[in-house]
Amino acid sequence: MFQKMLLVLDGSPGSPAAAEIALELARTYRAAVTALYIVDLGWRNLLGDEWISGEGVRRVFFRYMERELEKKARQVLAETARRGRNRRLQVDTALETGNPYRVLTSTCRELGPFDLVILPNPSGKPAEGAVKINVQKAARELGCPILIGPAL
């Protein structure tokens, strides 16, 4: 039924549950998995009194945040790939930054087509690193089923 799946990961608490579902489905159907971690750079638009004092401070902070977000993303991707190997699965990984919807659709165009896209559940409190994707709009454009991970 499924041969090629895209698992979208972010910094939310729902990511591990979505990964678990994707890996179990991949094992069941012997499907290929691509794990895509999206770093939403929307936080760069933060402006406030604290930034008025100097552009240099802002630039240093932005570099620090980017490094930290990428470090976390690489850890999540490595853990997902390790969990896949434990199930004798090949999990390809990708780390992309930008607008989550645009990253998702461009990744599907470049690496797809996919039979299934798995997203972490966005429910609950806003989480650090969590991406927001308009699921209805994505479903129309992607042309494949979208599975949203369980609510926590």
N, C-alpha and C positions, 0 to 999 in steps of 0.2 A: 504494500500500500504506500509506504513512504520510502523513498530512496535517498533523498537529499533534504536535510533539515537545517534551518538557520535558527540558532539560539541567540537571543539578544540578552546581554547582561549589562547591569549597571551597578551602582553602589547601594542599591536598595536591599532591605531584608528579604524581599521576595525572589531575588536572583538565585540563591541556592536551591530553592524549591523548584523554580522553573528549570534549572539545570538538571535536577534529579529527574524530572518528568522527561526532559529531552533525552537524557542518557538511557533511561529505561525504554523509551520508545525506539531509540536507535538500536538498542540491543535486541529488542523484540523483532523489529523489521529488518535488522542488519543494514541500517541506513547510515549514510555519511552525515557527519555533523560539522557545521562551521559555527564556532562560538564567536560572536561579535560583541565586543565591549565598546559601548558608546560613551564618550566623555562629552557631556553637554557643556559648551563653553559660554552658556548664557550668563554665568556668574561674572563674566568680564564686564558686563554692563553696569555693575555696581558703581554707583556714584554717591558720594556723600561728603560731609564736611571733612572727614578724615583724609580725603584725597586732595583737598585743596592745597595743602602745604607743599606738595612736591610730586612732580611726575616721576622722579627717580624712585621714590618710595613705592609708588603704584607699580612701576615696572618690575621692581624686585619682588614685590608681593605676587604679582601675576606669574612670574617665573617659578617662584616657590610653589604656588598652587598647582600649576601645570605639572611640575615634577611629582608632587604628592599624588595628584589624581592619576597620573600615568603609572606611578609605582603601585598604587592600589589596583588599578586595572590589570597590570601584568600579573599580580599575585592571584587575582580572581581567575584570570585565564589559565594560568599554570595549574591552579587547583582543579579547575574544570577538566583540563586535559589529563591530569593525573587520575581523576575519578573515571574518566573515559578509558584510560589504559587499564585500570583495574577491572574493567568490564570487557577488556580485549577490543576496544573501539578506537578508531582513529578520530581524533578531534582536531580539526584545523582551527587556528585561532587568528583573530584580527582585532586590532585596536584602532579605532577611528575617533576623530574629534570633530565637533561641529553641531549643527542643528540635527537633533535626533531623527526627525522625519526624513530629512534629506539624506542623512547617512544611511538609514534603513533602505530607502528606495534605491539609492545609487548602488549600495552593496548587492541588493537583489538583482539589479540589472547587470552588474559586473561579474558576480560570482554565481548567479542563478542560472536557470530557474530552480526554485526550491518547491518542494511538495508541501512543506509546512514551515511556518514561522512561529517560534515560541517566545513569548514576552513575559517578563516578570510582572506580577500583579502590582498595580500602582496603589492599591488600597492602603488605608491606614495613614499614619502621620507622614508628612513629607520627609524623605530620607536624604541624607547627604549623597549626592551623586545620582539620585534617581532621575531617569529620563521620562519625559512625557511625550507620548506619541498619540495622535488622533487615530484610534484604531479603525473607525469606520472609513476614514479617508484612505488609510493604508490598505485596508482590505480591498477597496475598489481598485487601487493602483497595482497592488502586488499580484492579484489574481490567483492567490492560493489561500488555503485556510490559515487562520491565525489562532493559536491556542494561548490563552492567558493563564499563567501559573496560578496556583491556589492562593486564596486569601490567607493571610497570617493572623 
